[in-house]
Amino acid sequence: MEHQATADHLAFLQQLARLNAAMAELFNSGNFALFTEMNGAVKELYAIQHGSDDEVFKAIDPDCEVIYENFDMIIAVLRTTEDGVIDSGAGKAIDKFLHNIDESVINIASMLGAI
Protein backbone atom coordinates (compact mmCIF):
# COMPACT_ATOMS: atom_id res chain seq x y z
CA MET A 1 0.00 0.00 0.00
CA GLU A 2 1.55 3.27 -1.13
CA HIS A 3 0.97 6.05 1.38
CA GLN A 4 2.66 8.88 3.20
CA ALA A 5 3.23 7.81 6.78
CA THR A 6 1.80 10.14 9.40
CA ALA A 7 2.61 10.44 13.10
CA ASP A 8 -0.51 8.34 13.81
CA HIS A 9 0.67 5.62 11.42
CA LEU A 10 4.07 5.51 13.14
CA ALA A 11 2.46 5.45 16.60
CA PHE A 12 0.21 2.63 15.44
CA LEU A 13 3.20 0.67 14.12
CA GLN A 14 5.01 1.16 17.44
CA GLN A 15 2.06 -0.31 19.33
CA LEU A 16 1.78 -3.13 16.79
CA ALA A 17 5.45 -3.93 17.42
CA ARG A 18 4.82 -3.76 21.19
CA LEU A 19 1.93 -6.22 20.84
CA ASN A 20 3.98 -8.52 18.62
CA ALA A 21 6.92 -8.52 21.06
CA ALA A 22 4.66 -9.36 24.00
CA MET A 23 3.03 -12.18 22.01
CA ALA A 24 6.42 -13.57 20.96
CA GLU A 25 7.57 -13.58 24.57
CA LEU A 26 4.27 -15.18 25.65
CA PHE A 27 4.64 -17.94 23.04
CA ASN A 28 8.23 -18.59 24.19
CA SER A 29 7.67 -18.40 27.93
CA GLY A 30 4.02 -19.22 28.51
CA ASN A 31 3.96 -16.31 30.97
CA PHE A 32 0.32 -15.22 30.99
CA ALA A 33 1.23 -12.10 32.96
CA LEU A 34 2.20 -10.68 29.55
CA PHE A 35 -1.50 -10.20 28.82
CA THR A 36 -1.23 -6.97 30.80
CA GLU A 37 1.37 -5.65 28.34
CA MET A 38 -0.70 -6.89 25.41
CA ASN A 39 -3.79 -5.21 26.83
CA GLY A 40 -1.98 -1.88 26.95
CA ALA A 41 -0.86 -2.22 23.33
CA VAL A 42 -4.34 -3.24 22.14
CA LYS A 43 -5.92 -0.26 23.94
CA GLU A 44 -3.43 2.10 22.27
CA LEU A 45 -4.02 0.53 18.84
CA TYR A 46 -7.74 0.99 19.29
CA ALA A 47 -7.39 4.59 20.45
CA ILE A 48 -5.27 5.48 17.42
CA GLN A 49 -7.21 3.58 14.76
CA HIS A 50 -10.84 3.27 15.77
CA GLY A 51 -13.19 5.66 14.03
CA SER A 52 -10.43 7.32 12.02
CA ASP A 53 -11.25 8.76 8.60
CA ASP A 54 -7.69 8.02 7.48
CA GLU A 55 -7.72 5.79 4.38
CA VAL A 56 -4.88 3.64 5.70
CA PHE A 57 -6.72 2.97 8.95
CA LYS A 58 -9.91 2.20 7.02
CA ALA A 59 -8.00 -0.30 4.87
CA ILE A 60 -6.63 -2.18 7.88
CA ASP A 61 -9.88 -2.02 9.86
CA PRO A 62 -10.93 -5.66 9.22
CA ASP A 63 -7.65 -6.97 10.63
CA CYS A 64 -7.81 -4.48 13.51
CA GLU A 65 -11.27 -5.79 14.37
CA VAL A 66 -9.85 -9.34 14.47
CA ILE A 67 -7.23 -8.16 16.97
CA TYR A 68 -9.74 -6.33 19.16
CA GLU A 69 -12.38 -9.08 19.12
CA ASN A 70 -9.94 -11.93 19.71
CA PHE A 71 -8.22 -10.09 22.55
CA ASP A 72 -11.62 -9.46 24.14
CA MET A 73 -12.31 -13.19 23.86
CA ILE A 74 -8.98 -14.00 25.56
CA ILE A 75 -9.93 -11.76 28.46
CA ALA A 76 -13.38 -13.38 28.63
CA VAL A 77 -11.79 -16.85 28.80
CA LEU A 78 -9.31 -15.75 31.46
CA ARG A 79 -12.14 -14.37 33.58
CA THR A 80 -13.87 -17.76 33.57
CA THR A 81 -10.88 -19.66 34.95
CA GLU A 82 -10.77 -20.85 38.52
CA ASP A 83 -8.17 -18.87 40.46
CA GLY A 84 -6.30 -18.12 37.21
CA VAL A 85 -5.73 -21.81 36.46
CA ILE A 86 -5.96 -22.34 32.71
CA ASP A 87 -7.24 -25.80 31.89
CA SER A 88 -6.72 -27.59 28.58
CA GLY A 89 -9.88 -26.24 26.95
CA ALA A 90 -9.18 -22.66 27.95
CA GLY A 91 -5.57 -23.05 26.81
CA LYS A 92 -6.66 -24.25 23.37
CA ALA A 93 -9.11 -21.36 23.02
CA ILE A 94 -6.47 -18.83 24.05
CA ASP A 95 -3.98 -20.35 21.61
CA LYS A 96 -6.50 -20.02 18.78
CA PHE A 97 -7.28 -16.39 19.65
CA LEU A 98 -3.54 -15.61 19.84
CA HIS A 99 -3.03 -17.26 16.45
CA ASN A 100 -5.80 -15.11 14.95
CA ILE A 101 -4.23 -11.97 16.42
CA ASP A 102 -0.80 -12.97 15.13
CA GLU A 103 -2.13 -13.43 11.59
CA SER A 104 -3.76 -10.00 11.69
CA VAL A 105 -0.61 -8.36 13.05
CA ILE A 106 1.33 -9.85 10.12
CA ASN A 107 -1.34 -8.76 7.63
CA ILE A 108 -1.36 -5.20 8.96
CA ALA A 109 2.43 -4.93 9.06
CA SER A 110 2.59 -6.20 5.50
CA MET A 111 -0.11 -3.79 4.29
CA LEU A 112 1.73 -0.90 5.95
CA GLY A 113 5.02 -1.94 4.39
CA ALA A 114 6.68 -2.72 7.72
CA ILE A 115 7.59 -6.25 6.61
Sine and cosine of phi, psi and omega as CSV:
sin_phi,cos_phi,sin_psi,cos_psi,sin_omega,cos_omega
0.00,0.00,0.88,-0.48,0.04,-1.00
-0.99,0.12,0.82,-0.57,0.03,-1.00
-0.30,-0.95,0.32,-0.95,0.11,-0.99
-1.00,-0.04,0.88,-0.48,-0.03,-1.00
-0.93,0.37,0.71,-0.71,0.06,-1.00
-0.96,-0.28,0.12,-0.99,0.06,-1.00
-0.87,0.50,-0.61,0.79,0.03,-1.00
-0.91,0.42,-0.64,0.77,0.03,-1.00
-0.88,0.47,-0.71,0.71,-0.01,-1.00
-0.91,0.41,-0.66,0.76,0.06,-1.00
-0.89,0.46,-0.64,0.77,0.03,-1.00
-0.89,0.45,-0.72,0.70,0.02,-1.00
-0.89,0.46,-0.60,0.80,0.06,-1.00
-0.88,0.47,-0.69,0.73,0.01,-1.00
-0.94,0.35,-0.57,0.82,0.06,-1.00
-0.90,0.44,-0.67,0.75,0.05,-1.00
-0.91,0.42,-0.64,0.77,0.05,-1.00
-0.87,0.50,-0.72,0.69,0.02,-1.00
-0.89,0.46,-0.71,0.70,-0.02,-1.00
-0.89,0.46,-0.66,0.75,0.01,-1.00
-0.90,0.43,-0.67,0.74,0.02,-1.00
-0.91,0.42,-0.65,0.76,0.02,-1.00
-0.91,0.41,-0.66,0.75,0.01,-1.00
-0.87,0.49,-0.70,0.72,0.03,-1.00
-0.91,0.42,-0.63,0.77,0.04,-1.00
-0.88,0.47,-0.71,0.71,0.02,-1.00
-0.88,0.48,-0.61,0.79,-0.03,-1.00
-0.98,0.22,-0.58,0.81,-0.13,-0.99
-0.97,-0.26,-0.43,0.90,-0.10,-1.00
0.96,0.28,0.21,0.98,-0.04,-1.00
-0.98,0.17,0.98,-0.19,-0.05,-1.00
-0.94,0.33,-0.17,0.99,0.09,-1.00
-0.90,0.43,-0.31,0.95,0.03,-1.00
-0.93,0.37,-0.21,0.98,0.06,-1.00
-0.88,0.47,-0.46,0.89,0.05,-1.00
-0.90,0.43,-0.71,0.71,0.05,-1.00
-0.90,0.44,-0.68,0.73,0.02,-1.00
-0.89,0.46,-0.66,0.75,0.01,-1.00
-0.86,0.52,-0.69,0.72,0.03,-1.00
-0.87,0.49,-0.68,0.73,0.01,-1.00
-0.91,0.41,-0.69,0.73,-0.01,-1.00
-0.89,0.45,-0.67,0.74,0.03,-1.00
-0.88,0.48,-0.66,0.75,0.02,-1.00
-0.92,0.39,-0.68,0.74,0.05,-1.00
-0.83,0.55,-0.74,0.68,-0.02,-1.00
-0.88,0.48,-0.71,0.70,-0.03,-1.00
-0.88,0.47,-0.61,0.79,-0.01,-1.00
-0.97,0.25,-0.69,0.72,-0.18,-0.98
-1.00,-0.04,-0.63,0.77,-0.19,-0.98
-0.89,0.45,0.79,-0.61,0.06,-1.00
0.98,0.21,0.10,1.00,-0.02,-1.00
-0.95,0.31,0.57,-0.82,0.09,-1.00
-1.00,0.02,-0.06,1.00,0.00,-1.00
-0.88,0.48,0.76,-0.65,-0.04,-1.00
-0.88,0.47,-0.58,0.81,0.02,-1.00
-0.90,0.43,-0.72,0.69,-0.01,-1.00
-0.92,0.39,-0.54,0.84,0.09,-1.00
-0.91,0.41,-0.64,0.77,-0.03,-1.00
-0.91,0.41,-0.56,0.83,-0.03,-1.00
-1.00,-0.06,0.01,1.00,-0.06,-1.00
-0.80,0.60,-0.69,0.72,-0.01,-1.00
-0.85,0.52,-0.66,0.75,0.02,-1.00
-0.95,0.31,-0.56,0.83,0.08,-1.00
-0.88,0.47,-0.68,0.73,0.02,-1.00
-0.87,0.49,-0.61,0.79,0.06,-1.00
-0.88,0.48,-0.69,0.72,0.02,-1.00
-0.88,0.48,-0.78,0.63,-0.06,-1.00
-0.89,0.46,-0.74,0.68,-0.06,-1.00
-0.92,0.39,-0.67,0.74,-0.01,-1.00
-0.94,0.35,-0.57,0.82,0.06,-1.00
-0.92,0.39,-0.65,0.76,0.08,-1.00
-0.85,0.52,-0.62,0.78,0.01,-1.00
-0.93,0.37,-0.61,0.79,0.06,-1.00
-0.86,0.51,-0.73,0.68,0.00,-1.00
-0.88,0.47,-0.66,0.75,0.03,-1.00
-0.88,0.48,-0.67,0.74,0.01,-1.00
-0.91,0.41,-0.69,0.72,-0.02,-1.00
-0.89,0.46,-0.56,0.83,0.01,-1.00
-0.94,0.33,-0.34,0.94,-0.02,-1.00
-1.00,-0.01,-0.08,1.00,-0.04,-1.00
-0.98,0.19,0.46,-0.89,0.04,-1.00
-0.99,0.14,0.90,-0.44,0.05,-1.00
0.79,0.62,0.52,0.86,0.03,-1.00
0.98,0.21,0.12,0.99,0.01,-1.00
-0.99,0.11,0.85,-0.52,-0.05,-1.00
-0.99,-0.12,0.93,-0.37,0.01,-1.00
-0.99,0.17,0.01,-1.00,-0.08,-1.00
-0.86,0.51,-0.71,0.71,-0.01,-1.00
-0.90,0.44,-0.70,0.71,0.03,-1.00
-0.91,0.42,-0.63,0.78,0.02,-1.00
-0.88,0.47,-0.67,0.74,0.03,-1.00
-0.91,0.42,-0.67,0.74,0.01,-1.00
-0.89,0.45,-0.72,0.70,0.00,-1.00
-0.88,0.47,-0.67,0.74,0.04,-1.00
-0.86,0.50,-0.66,0.75,0.01,-1.00
-0.91,0.42,-0.70,0.71,0.01,-1.00
-0.89,0.45,-0.65,0.76,0.04,-1.00
-0.90,0.44,-0.64,0.77,0.04,-1.00
-0.88,0.48,-0.70,0.72,0.03,-1.00
-0.87,0.49,-0.68,0.73,0.02,-1.00
-0.89,0.45,-0.71,0.70,-0.01,-1.00
-0.85,0.52,-0.69,0.72,0.03,-1.00
-0.87,0.49,-0.67,0.74,0.00,-1.00
-0.93,0.37,-0.62,0.78,0.06,-1.00
-0.86,0.51,-0.70,0.71,0.01,-1.00
-0.90,0.43,-0.69,0.72,0.02,-1.00
-0.86,0.50,-0.72,0.69,-0.02,-1.00
-0.90,0.43,-0.74,0.67,0.00,-1.00
-0.86,0.51,-0.62,0.78,0.04,-1.00
-0.92,0.40,-0.72,0.70,0.00,-1.00
-0.89,0.45,-0.52,0.85,-0.01,-1.00
-1.00,0.03,0.00,1.00,0.04,-1.00
0.98,0.21,0.29,0.96,-0.01,-1.00
-0.99,0.14,-0.32,0.95,0.08,-1.00
-0.71,-0.71,0.00,0.00,0.00,0.00
